[in-house]
């Protein structure tokens, strides 16, 4: 058997965990493992989105801040 530990959580958190169980006898360890997996995926996605946003900012600056556009401002 794998080693286990006991963690303490406020009753409010315990009630939240109970409310999101997928089935009545789902162990909390299974639920927490799934939550960790989802959190890690969301974090990766967020970092990827940030990366794309930074690249897009640079490209948009390159496209819009150029001397050709400035000429059209004075036509």
VMD Tcl script that builds the backbone (N, CA, C; Angstrom):
set m [mol new atoms 225]
animate dup $m
set s [atomselect $m all]
$s set {name element resname resid chain x y z} {
  {N N UNK 1 A 0.846 -1.201 0.000}
  {CA C UNK 1 A 0.000 0.000 0.000}
  {C C UNK 1 A 0.881 1.251 0.000}
  {N N UNK 2 A 0.469 2.239 -0.721}
  {CA C UNK 2 A 1.216 3.496 -0.791}
  {C C UNK 2 A 1.147 4.207 0.549}
  {N N UNK 3 A 2.177 4.975 0.838}
  {CA C UNK 3 A 2.151 5.721 2.088}
  {C C UNK 3 A 1.119 6.836 1.986}
  {N N UNK 4 A 0.454 7.089 3.083}
  {CA C UNK 4 A -0.585 8.111 3.104}
  {C C UNK 4 A -0.322 9.068 4.242}
  {N N UNK 5 A -0.984 10.210 4.186}
  {CA C UNK 5 A -0.862 11.215 5.223}
  {C C UNK 5 A -2.237 11.799 5.507}
  {N N UNK 6 A -2.331 12.521 6.563}
  {CA C UNK 6 A -3.575 13.193 6.922}
  {C C UNK 6 A -3.356 14.690 6.765}
  {N N UNK 7 A -4.286 15.353 6.108}
  {CA C UNK 7 A -4.192 16.806 5.998}
  {C C UNK 7 A -5.406 17.421 6.683}
  {N N UNK 8 A -5.213 18.601 7.201}
  {CA C UNK 8 A -6.317 19.298 7.850}
  {C C UNK 8 A -6.810 20.392 6.916}
  {N N UNK 9 A -8.123 20.432 6.747}
  {CA C UNK 9 A -8.741 21.481 5.936}
  {C C UNK 9 A -9.922 22.050 6.710}
  {N N UNK 10 A -10.211 23.311 6.505}
  {CA C UNK 10 A -11.393 23.891 7.153}
  {C C UNK 10 A -12.665 23.178 6.671}
  {N N UNK 11 A -13.678 23.169 7.527}
  {CA C UNK 11 A -14.934 22.494 7.176}
  {C C UNK 11 A -15.539 23.062 5.891}
  {N N UNK 12 A -15.358 24.349 5.670}
  {CA C UNK 12 A -15.883 24.955 4.450}
  {C C UNK 12 A -15.246 24.308 3.216}
  {N N UNK 13 A -13.946 24.072 3.264}
  {CA C UNK 13 A -13.248 23.435 2.149}
  {C C UNK 13 A -13.724 21.995 1.999}
  {N N UNK 14 A -13.882 21.302 3.108}
  {CA C UNK 14 A -14.374 19.928 3.060}
  {C C UNK 14 A -15.757 19.867 2.406}
  {N N UNK 15 A -16.618 20.799 2.763}
  {CA C UNK 15 A -17.957 20.836 2.156}
  {C C UNK 15 A -17.884 21.117 0.654}
  {N N UNK 16 A -16.955 21.981 0.259}
  {CA C UNK 16 A -16.769 22.250 -1.172}
  {C C UNK 16 A -16.297 20.990 -1.890}
  {N N UNK 17 A -15.366 20.274 -1.278}
  {CA C UNK 17 A -14.888 19.024 -1.871}
  {C C UNK 17 A -16.028 18.020 -2.010}
  {N N UNK 18 A -16.844 17.914 -0.968}
  {CA C UNK 18 A -17.992 16.992 -1.019}
  {C C UNK 18 A -18.927 17.370 -2.159}
  {N N UNK 19 A -19.111 18.654 -2.376}
  {CA C UNK 19 A -20.074 19.112 -3.378}
  {C C UNK 19 A -19.609 18.866 -4.813}
  {N N UNK 20 A -18.299 18.676 -5.017}
  {CA C UNK 20 A -17.815 18.475 -6.390}
  {C C UNK 20 A -17.443 17.031 -6.690}
  {N N UNK 21 A -17.725 16.138 -5.760}
  {CA C UNK 21 A -17.469 14.722 -6.029}
  {C C UNK 21 A -18.262 14.289 -7.250}
  {N N UNK 22 A -17.649 13.422 -8.064}
  {CA C UNK 22 A -18.310 12.939 -9.270}
  {C C UNK 22 A -19.252 11.772 -8.977}
  {N N UNK 23 A -19.004 11.088 -7.896}
  {CA C UNK 23 A -19.886 10.010 -7.440}
  {C C UNK 23 A -19.737 9.917 -5.924}
  {N N UNK 24 A -20.766 9.426 -5.239}
  {CA C UNK 24 A -20.810 9.491 -3.767}
  {C C UNK 24 A -19.610 8.876 -3.037}
  {N N UNK 25 A -19.082 7.771 -3.495}
  {CA C UNK 25 A -17.997 7.108 -2.771}
  {C C UNK 25 A -16.610 7.451 -3.332}
  {N N UNK 26 A -16.528 8.506 -4.106}
  {CA C UNK 26 A -15.242 8.911 -4.677}
  {C C UNK 26 A -14.300 9.324 -3.546}
  {N N UNK 27 A -13.119 8.722 -3.495}
  {CA C UNK 27 A -12.168 9.098 -2.434}
  {C C UNK 27 A -11.648 10.519 -2.654}
  {N N UNK 28 A -11.390 11.199 -1.557}
  {CA C UNK 28 A -10.870 12.562 -1.662}
  {C C UNK 28 A -9.514 12.566 -2.361}
  {N N UNK 29 A -8.723 11.526 -2.162}
  {CA C UNK 29 A -7.409 11.475 -2.814}
  {C C UNK 29 A -7.563 11.473 -4.334}
  {N N UNK 30 A -8.563 10.761 -4.843}
  {CA C UNK 30 A -8.814 10.739 -6.289}
  {C C UNK 30 A -9.268 12.110 -6.775}
  {N N UNK 31 A -10.143 12.711 -6.009}
  {CA C UNK 31 A -10.651 14.035 -6.355}
  {C C UNK 31 A -9.523 15.061 -6.352}
  {N N UNK 32 A -8.676 15.020 -5.328}
  {CA C UNK 32 A -7.568 15.974 -5.246}
  {C C UNK 32 A -6.552 15.741 -6.365}
  {N N UNK 33 A -6.283 14.484 -6.693}
  {CA C UNK 33 A -5.350 14.188 -7.781}
  {C C UNK 33 A -5.868 14.758 -9.098}
  {N N UNK 34 A -7.168 14.616 -9.321}
  {CA C UNK 34 A -7.765 15.157 -10.546}
  {C C UNK 34 A -7.692 16.684 -10.559}
  {N N UNK 35 A -7.916 17.301 -9.420}
  {CA C UNK 35 A -7.849 18.757 -9.320}
  {C C UNK 35 A -6.428 19.252 -9.601}
  {N N UNK 36 A -5.427 18.530 -9.096}
  {CA C UNK 36 A -4.028 18.899 -9.338}
  {C C UNK 36 A -3.731 18.823 -10.827}
  {N N UNK 37 A -4.189 17.751 -11.472}
  {CA C UNK 37 A -3.959 17.576 -12.913}
  {C C UNK 37 A -4.591 18.733 -13.704}
  {N N UNK 38 A -5.831 19.068 -13.379}
  {CA C UNK 38 A -6.533 20.153 -14.071}
  {C C UNK 38 A -5.816 21.478 -13.831}
  {N N UNK 39 A -5.372 21.712 -12.600}
  {CA C UNK 39 A -4.669 22.952 -12.279}
  {C C UNK 39 A -3.375 23.069 -13.076}
  {N N UNK 40 A -2.616 21.971 -13.147}
  {CA C UNK 40 A -1.358 22.003 -13.903}
  {C C UNK 40 A -1.603 22.286 -15.379}
  {N N UNK 41 A -2.630 21.678 -15.955}
  {CA C UNK 41 A -2.955 21.922 -17.362}
  {C C UNK 41 A -3.364 23.373 -17.583}
  {N N UNK 42 A -4.171 23.902 -16.661}
  {CA C UNK 42 A -4.604 25.297 -16.784}
  {C C UNK 42 A -3.412 26.236 -16.687}
  {N N UNK 43 A -2.480 25.902 -15.816}
  {CA C UNK 43 A -1.290 26.739 -15.650}
  {C C UNK 43 A -0.446 26.726 -16.928}
  {N N UNK 44 A -0.296 25.548 -17.540}
  {CA C UNK 44 A 0.446 25.458 -18.803}
  {C C UNK 44 A -0.229 26.297 -19.872}
  {N N UNK 45 A -1.533 26.179 -19.982}
  {CA C UNK 45 A -2.300 26.923 -20.977}
  {C C UNK 45 A -2.147 28.416 -20.752}
  {N N UNK 46 A -2.202 28.823 -19.498}
  {CA C UNK 46 A -2.068 30.239 -19.171}
  {C C UNK 46 A -0.695 30.756 -19.578}
  {N N UNK 47 A 0.349 29.968 -19.310}
  {CA C UNK 47 A 1.693 30.383 -19.689}
  {C C UNK 47 A 1.813 30.460 -21.208}
  {N N UNK 48 A 1.196 29.523 -21.900}
  {CA C UNK 48 A 1.225 29.525 -23.364}
  {C C UNK 48 A 0.494 30.758 -23.899}
  {N N UNK 49 A -0.660 31.067 -23.320}
  {CA C UNK 49 A -1.418 32.237 -23.738}
  {C C UNK 49 A -0.618 33.526 -23.497}
  {N N UNK 50 A 0.073 33.596 -22.366}
  {CA C UNK 50 A 0.909 34.761 -22.082}
  {C C UNK 50 A 2.017 34.899 -23.127}
  {N N UNK 51 A 2.625 33.771 -23.457}
  {CA C UNK 51 A 3.695 33.753 -24.455}
  {C C UNK 51 A 3.179 34.274 -25.794}
  {N N UNK 52 A 2.029 33.771 -26.238}
  {CA C UNK 52 A 1.446 34.226 -27.500}
  {C C UNK 52 A 1.111 35.707 -27.461}
  {N N UNK 53 A 0.593 36.163 -26.342}
  {CA C UNK 53 A 0.229 37.570 -26.203}
  {C C UNK 53 A 1.462 38.457 -26.356}
  {N N UNK 54 A 2.576 38.049 -25.737}
  {CA C UNK 54 A 3.807 38.839 -25.848}
  {C C UNK 54 A 4.298 38.889 -27.290}
  {N N UNK 55 A 4.245 37.754 -27.965}
  {CA C UNK 55 A 4.670 37.722 -29.369}
  {C C UNK 55 A 3.777 38.615 -30.215}
  {N N UNK 56 A 2.473 38.547 -29.985}
  {CA C UNK 56 A 1.535 39.358 -30.755}
  {C C UNK 56 A 1.760 40.839 -30.504}
  {N N UNK 57 A 2.047 41.214 -29.269}
  {CA C UNK 57 A 2.307 42.622 -28.972}
  {C C UNK 57 A 3.490 43.127 -29.795}
  {N N UNK 58 A 4.554 42.357 -29.844}
  {CA C UNK 58 A 5.739 42.743 -30.601}
  {C C UNK 58 A 5.399 42.885 -32.084}
  {N N UNK 59 A 4.677 41.906 -32.616}
  {CA C UNK 59 A 4.350 41.924 -34.045}
  {C C UNK 59 A 3.426 43.104 -34.369}
  {N N UNK 60 A 2.449 43.374 -33.521}
  {CA C UNK 60 A 1.538 44.492 -33.762}
  {C C UNK 60 A 2.298 45.821 -33.719}
  {N N UNK 61 A 3.232 45.934 -32.786}
  {CA C UNK 61 A 4.037 47.153 -32.730}
  {C C UNK 61 A 4.840 47.295 -34.022}
  {N N UNK 62 A 5.389 46.184 -34.487}
  {CA C UNK 62 A 6.160 46.186 -35.734}
  {C C UNK 62 A 5.275 46.598 -36.916}
  {N N UNK 63 A 4.045 46.115 -36.944}
  {CA C UNK 63 A 3.145 46.413 -38.057}
  {C C UNK 63 A 2.625 47.848 -38.034}
  {N N UNK 64 A 2.313 48.345 -36.850}
  {CA C UNK 64 A 1.669 49.649 -36.761}
  {C C UNK 64 A 2.625 50.809 -36.564}
  {N N UNK 65 A 3.771 50.562 -35.952}
  {CA C UNK 65 A 4.737 51.646 -35.715}
  {C C UNK 65 A 5.810 51.615 -36.794}
  {N N UNK 66 A 5.451 52.081 -37.974}
  {CA C UNK 66 A 6.447 52.137 -39.041}
  {C C UNK 66 A 6.300 53.459 -39.793}
  {N N UNK 67 A 7.326 53.820 -40.527}
  {CA C UNK 67 A 7.352 55.124 -41.187}
  {C C UNK 67 A 6.294 55.255 -42.275}
  {N N UNK 68 A 5.877 54.156 -42.871}
  {CA C UNK 68 A 4.873 54.222 -43.937}
  {C C UNK 68 A 3.509 54.636 -43.395}
  {N N UNK 69 A 3.175 54.156 -42.231}
  {CA C UNK 69 A 1.912 54.551 -41.607}
  {C C UNK 69 A 1.932 56.025 -41.217}
  {N N UNK 70 A 3.067 56.495 -40.774}
  {CA C UNK 70 A 3.193 57.896 -40.369}
  {C C UNK 70 A 2.976 58.838 -41.560}
  {N N UNK 71 A 3.390 58.437 -42.727}
  {CA C UNK 71 A 3.188 59.245 -43.940}
  {C C UNK 71 A 1.705 59.433 -44.184}
  {N N UNK 72 A 0.922 58.396 -44.004}
  {CA C UNK 72 A -0.524 58.477 -44.242}
  {C C UNK 72 A -1.216 59.402 -43.241}
  {N N UNK 73 A -0.620 59.581 -42.082}
  {CA C UNK 73 A -1.212 60.493 -41.098}
  {C C UNK 73 A -1.212 61.944 -41.596}
  {N N UNK 74 A -0.316 62.279 -42.502}
  {CA C UNK 74 A -0.186 63.664 -42.966}
  {C C UNK 74 A -0.714 63.882 -44.376}
  {N N UNK 75 A -1.430 62.942 -44.915}
  {CA C UNK 75 A -1.950 63.074 -46.264}
  {C C UNK 75 A -3.283 63.798 -46.230}
}
mol reanalyze $m
mol bondsrecalc $m
mol representation Tube
mol addrep $m
